[in-house]
Amino acid sequence: MKKIYKLLLNSLPRPLLIRLSYVFKIFAPYIYKGTKVECPVCEKSFQKFLSYGSDVAHRDNVLCPYDLTLERHRLMWLYLKNESNFFSSQPLSVLHIAPEQCFHKRFKRQTNLNYLTGDLVSPLADMHFDLHDIPLEENRFDVIFCNHVLEHVDDAKKCMSELFRVMKKGGWGIFQVPQDMTRELTYEDASITTPEEREKHFWQYDHVRLFGRDYPDWLKSVGFEIVEYKPTEHFSNETIERFRLMKDEVLYIAHKK
């Protein structure tokens, strides 16, 4: 069963996975009923979370069986809830690229948001476009989310520049990426093109780079100012373990001054 689950998770197209997940979430909470781990997004507790990731970057006990949050989703939620005005400021114009299923409906229901979603193919998106050329006017959005996208695109700095262009002065954004903290510099190699080799080198079959500790420098190079948010500076070890966060993950908040 575990092998079938892993095969489906890593091989099915994302739009199909999104549709199948609506069925899965009906039954999964009963299968994993318990109190050992907790998802702060759906506020439900379980015996354990599901495993997730490719063979190279596989992780156990990380995927919430109800709303399908991973470590990165839970960290972002905690930042938004505890450190930002995202749920209270009136009004906020928000652009959400590649909207995550665990956030999409929640954000869409918020009365304080003018909420627009965009993606190349996702069925959740209001608009479909290429991030290299966003078909929207400059200085439009107060908040922009674009998570686990920049490792897929041909020209990451061009996409970062586009995100900077459409953000208002005084705005901020969260652009999470897979990041190898043991690597000083981001790793790119245009000669690596097969799914097998990309998974081996970049952690997933459709990634074209693996960001290193220099990732915030990429964001700074297009004009953003960066503030770092680290779980270990805000939560106890017990809370980090209960929410199943990654201790060494850094959430980079990108500001346009």
C-alpha positions, 0 to 999 in steps of 0.5 A: 500500500505504501509503495502504491501511495508513493508511486501515485504521489510522485507520478500523477500530474498535479491537477489530477492529484488535487482532484483525487485529494478531495476523496482521500481527505474524507477517509484519511482522518479516520485511518490516522486518528490520534493526538501525537501530531497536530496541524495548525492550519486545519487544527486537527490532531492525528496519530501521525502524518503521511510520508511525502517526497521523491526517493532523494528527498523522501520524508516520513510523518510530514503530510497532514492527511486532512488538508495536505499541509507539509512542513512549509505550509504549516510554517507559513501559516504560523507566520501569517497568523502570529507575525503579520496583518494578513488576517486583519488588514483592510483591504489587501490585494493578494496575488497567489501563484500556484495556489496551495489547496490547503490555503486556497479556499481559506484565503478566498473566503477572507473578506479583507482580501482582494484575492487573485490566483494564477498558474500555468495549469492548476485548476485552482487558478483564476488566471493561467499564464507564464510567470516569466511574463505576468499579464498584470500591471505593475505596483498592484499587489500588497501581498504575493505568494509564490511557493515551490515554483522558482525551482521549476522555471527556466529563468528564476531571476526573470520571474523574481523580477516580474513578482517585484514589478507587480508588487506595490511599494510597501508590499511583501511576499513569501516565495518558498523554494526547496533549499539545500542548507549544506550547499553555499551556492545554488546548483544549476546544470542545463545539461541535466534534462532527464527526469531521473537525473533531475530527481537525483541532482535537484530532488524532484523529476521536474526541478531545474535547479537546487537553491543553496544558502544564497537563495535570499541573495537571488531575491535581493538582486532584483530589488527585494529586501529580506527578513528571515523567520526561523522556527527555532527563534519562535517555537519550542522543540516540543511545538516544532515536533508536534507541528512537524516543522523543519528546524533548519527551514528559513522563511524569507519575507521579501519586502519592496521598499 
